Amino acid sequence: MTFDLESELRQTLAARAAAVPADTAMRLQTIDFNPRTTRLSTRWRVGSLAGVAAGMGAGLSIALIGGQPAFAGWTSVPTTASAPTSTAAGHCEKHFGSDIAIPGTTGDGWSPVVTDVRGPFTFIVYQQGTATATCFDGPTWTVVDAASGNAIGAGSAGGKPQIEQHSQSASVSKAGAPGAGYTAPPSVETIEPPILLGADIENVTVSRPSLAAAGNADYTVVDGQIAPDVSALTLQLSDGSVVQATAGAGWFVAWWPGSANAASAQVTTPAGQHVEQFDQWLPVPVPGVGLSCSGSPITGGTAGAPTVLGQATASACSKSARAPG
Amino acid sequence: VNAKGDTGRYEFERFVADTSDRLVRTAYLLTWDMPAAEDLVQDCLSKVARRWPKVRVMEHPAAYARRILVNLVVDGAKRRSRHQAELQQGAGPTVERADEGVAREMSSVEARFVLVRALGALAPRQRAALVLRYFEDLTEVETAEVMGCSVGTVKSTASRALEHLRAELAPTVSDSPPRDTAPLVTQHGTTQRSEPT
């Protein structure tokens, strides 16, 4: 037998390569590498408003949901897509810079980039620099969610650390007529969030997990950015219903009662219309202890002050604010 | 349905499924570090994903990905720095387990173990040349293409790497003449055919 360094080298390298754990490649295969040229961001959330009932059946949402007491007046087609009404804007913007603080920013810097109005409900996406926030204003409540950026709940220093760890978001629930003061939501729920796989379609990107809510008055929100040349976006839900998003200037937002998922998006561009399919939603493990959003929310410094909740990382936890009935 | 978008996505997913195993093994040999290898392949596939419309029509997309991988290693100053720091601190548990596993399978445990460690101590560019030549079984011309250098540079780089390995192996094999290490001494001292020209 003779020593052949090259032969030994081949064997050594092969043996070492064989030592790579088998699950490494499998783990790599689960990563979404977003094979496209334009990366867009979006958020999917599902919230839950208690004290109201919402149910969805098949068929057009507007016909079936419009009479539901939870979101009475909701329409599957936006009522308007212009600037927010002064009332809704007033409800929303008073929270920025006070109830919600984003380090390095001020409350004055938030600008609405898209406003979705469906009957008495207004959903506004705000932007300040790279941070975004949303405000969902209904007849008797307002939910503010700074889901992007470094939002923290100002005046919430006494909150539970586990919530502060995940304080990428804040929710404020308001009861009563505008200006009547706020009450804390009675509960915050942690549920098992599904994750949307392969949702990066050509013109609409859904790369973040959806958050499903427990409760009997769920609502689902999808907002984010779209390709600049997309002028209209209509979502077909998993239950067969159709919801037209408010879209324009690179942004879109849509929401609907219930927890149905978006199955596909009909995209309108100057070239025409086409449908882009979302992939299936798969459940992810329930967050472990310490990541839970459940339990008492962080409350403001004064009685009746807005309740500010921390949001776990998108893949780990979700929260839902329950408005008084 | 936007067939073009869906097709591209599914093609890329198949590409990842087909190539990720080989890429991560190559990356492991290039970096000599498992976590770094996994990070490296993620970076590599992300780059491929961004260029997928062009990559998918290439004759050998996998070769393109391998080239990105090698470039990430060779040109990655930060990774090199981290790698050097890890070498100075000693191999981590994963590496040690792998080394031991490799060594156990070898006919000359000590010599092979030294070889593994010597490979890990090579400069990234030298190790890349050897990995491409002796693991990927590329020719010198193909290796030069992947590394983005001339064939002459590949030859000299590989030659210096092999010289380094021989130098590292010499004390071990000479100190252990019995058994199958004895032939190693003889061959090591006399054989020139393994030297790249």
Interface residues (C-beta under 8 A of the other chain):
Chain A: M1 T2 F3 D4 L5 E6 E8 L9 R10 Q11 T12 L13 A14 A15 R16 A17 A18 A19 V20 P21 T24 A25 R27 L28 Q29 I31 F33 N34 P35 R36 T37 G198 D200 I201 E202 S264 V267 H274 V275 E276 Q277
Chain B: V1 N2 K4 G5 D6 G8 R9 F12 E13 V16 A17 S20 D21 V24 R25 T26 Y28 L29 M34 A37 E38 V41 Q42 L45 S46 V48 A49 R50 W52 P53 R97 A98 D99 G101 V102 E105 M106 A111 R112 L115 V116 L119 L130 V131 Y134 F135 L162 L165 R166 L169 V173 D180 P183 L184 V185 T186 Q187 H188 T191 S194
